[in-house]
Amino acid sequence: MNDAVNRSSTAVKSVVQVRHASSSAQDALMNSSQSPVGAALSLTNVEYRYAGNRAGDGQPAGLGPLTLSIQPGEFVCVVGPSGSGKSTLLGLLSGFLKPQQGQMTLSGRELSGPVPELTLVQQEHALFPWLTVLGNVGFGLKTRHLSRQEQERRALAALKQVGLEEYAPRRIHQLSGGQRQRVSLARALAVQPSLLLLDEPFSALDVTTRHQLGEELLGIWLTQGSTVLFVTHNLDEALSLGQRVVALRGGQLALDAPAQDLTLQDLKASLESA
Ligand SMILES: Nc1ncnc2c1ncn2[C@@H]1O[C@H](COP(=O)(O)OP(=O)(O)OP(=O)(O)O)[C@@H](O)[C@H]1O
């Protein structure tokens, strides 16, 4: 690992300690004189059913009805067993799926399709091998009516946030798995999303890199103030990263509580009980 990444990780650890000490992102953001830019997200009785697919209880498989309200700047982890509806939720928020019932709003405006304020980071980073690292990070800025200089400035700033500024001219195949995932994160950050959706972003990485990226993400969140929805299978990760944990089971809300009030046992129990 290079010095830049080590330095950024060390700096982030102190930020993370602040977060754990206060357990309030809003407090920390105020202390750091940054104002939150995160969006409020609201789902009211949202329901999506896949045609012709029945879950174990004989009901059509899918999600909902789900009611959930997320405050601007909150970091919420979503957990749930396989088939509980996590991907369906992300599909609905990203606009790939349309709810058959209910309403979704982002900062008070109806959410009914893809919007530029919202970006999704996935496990498969889908980076373009024919572009440089900088080209990949700046890709989402091409449609934003920005000058080339501004696009490059923002892409470099995002790369710096993930400690990969020096890697700007490299090609994707010259990076490790962890570095590729950092590039994906930088690409999402470059468009300055007010809602950042992360779908198991670190699950393919080794434990050490996974922890390090988690800490870096928290540091970025504290300085940037985006609302974050982080989907993970890993209950420890949910408890250590999230301010709040939402658990889904069979497409329904099984638990919604501040992470500091939860133990691993509580979480496991909420996912297991019938
Ligand atoms: N394209 C589809 N067609 C039919 N049914 C689907 C489809 N995608 C998901 N489902 C069903 O909808 C339910 C919710 O699935 P979803 O993929 O949202 O769960 P998940 O929590 O993301 O699971 P995993 O953790 O395994 O990715 C499951 O019962 C699943 O079988």
The ligand as an SDF file (V2000), in Angstrom:
LIG
                    3D

 31 33  0  0  0  0  0  0  0  0999 V2000
  -36.0370  -10.6540  -11.4150 N   0  0  0  0  0  0  0  0  0  0  0  0
  -36.7690  -11.3170  -10.5090 C   0  0  0  0  0  0  0  0  0  0  0  0
  -37.8160  -12.0540  -10.9080 N   0  0  0  0  0  0  0  0  0  0  0  0
  -38.5840  -12.6980  -10.0140 C   0  0  0  0  0  0  0  0  0  0  0  0
  -38.3760  -12.6780   -8.6790 N   0  0  0  0  0  0  0  0  0  0  0  0
  -37.3310  -11.9750   -8.2250 C   0  0  0  0  0  0  0  0  0  0  0  0
  -36.4660  -11.2500   -9.1140 C   0  0  0  0  0  0  0  0  0  0  0  0
  -35.5140  -10.6310   -8.3760 N   0  0  0  0  0  0  0  0  0  0  0  0
  -35.7650  -10.9500   -7.0940 C   0  0  0  0  0  0  0  0  0  0  0  0
  -36.8390  -11.7510   -6.9960 N   0  0  0  0  0  0  0  0  0  0  0  0
  -37.4370  -12.2650   -5.7580 C   0  0  0  0  0  0  0  0  0  0  0  0
  -37.7990  -11.1560   -4.9210 O   0  0  0  0  0  0  0  0  0  0  0  0
  -37.4280  -11.4050   -3.5640 C   0  0  0  0  0  0  0  0  0  0  0  0
  -36.4630  -10.3280   -3.0940 C   0  0  0  0  0  0  0  0  0  0  0  0
  -35.2530  -10.4840   -3.8440 O   0  0  0  0  0  0  0  0  0  0  0  0
  -34.0090   -9.5150   -3.7100 P   0  0  0  0  0  0  0  0  0  0  0  0
  -33.0810   -9.8170   -4.8410 O   0  0  0  0  0  0  0  0  0  0  0  0
  -34.4810   -8.1330   -3.5680 O   0  0  0  0  0  0  0  0  0  0  0  0
  -33.3770  -10.0050   -2.3210 O   0  0  0  0  0  0  0  0  0  0  0  0
  -31.9560   -9.6680   -1.6860 P   0  0  0  0  0  0  0  0  0  0  0  0
  -32.2220   -9.4030   -0.2530 O   0  0  0  0  0  0  0  0  0  0  0  0
  -31.2910   -8.6100   -2.4570 O   0  0  0  0  0  0  0  0  0  0  0  0
  -31.1820  -11.0330   -1.8690 O   0  0  0  0  0  0  0  0  0  0  0  0
  -29.5870  -11.2930   -2.0210 P   0  0  0  0  0  0  0  0  0  0  0  0
  -29.0130  -10.9190   -0.6920 O   0  0  0  0  0  0  0  0  0  0  0  0
  -29.5190  -12.7770   -2.2790 O   0  0  0  0  0  0  0  0  0  0  0  0
  -29.1000  -10.4620   -3.1620 O   0  0  0  0  0  0  0  0  0  0  0  0
  -36.8630  -12.8240   -3.5270 C   0  0  0  0  0  0  0  0  0  0  0  0
  -37.8890  -13.6970   -3.1270 O   0  0  0  0  0  0  0  0  0  0  0  0
  -36.4530  -13.0910   -4.9620 C   0  0  0  0  0  0  0  0  0  0  0  0
  -36.5650  -14.4570   -5.2880 O   0  0  0  0  0  0  0  0  0  0  0  0
  1  2  1  0
  2  3  1  0
  2  7  2  0
  3  4  2  0
  4  5  1  0
  5  6  2  0
  6  7  1  0
  6 10  1  0
  7  8  1  0
  8  9  2  0
  9 10  1  0
 10 11  1  0
 11 12  1  0
 11 30  1  0
 12 13  1  0
 13 14  1  0
 13 28  1  0
 14 15  1  0
 15 16  1  0
 16 17  2  0
 16 18  1  0
 16 19  1  0
 19 20  1  0
 20 21  2  0
 20 22  1  0
 20 23  1  0
 23 24  1  0
 24 25  2  0
 24 26  1  0
 24 27  1  0
 28 29  1  0
 28 30  1  0
 30 31  1  0
M  END
$$$$
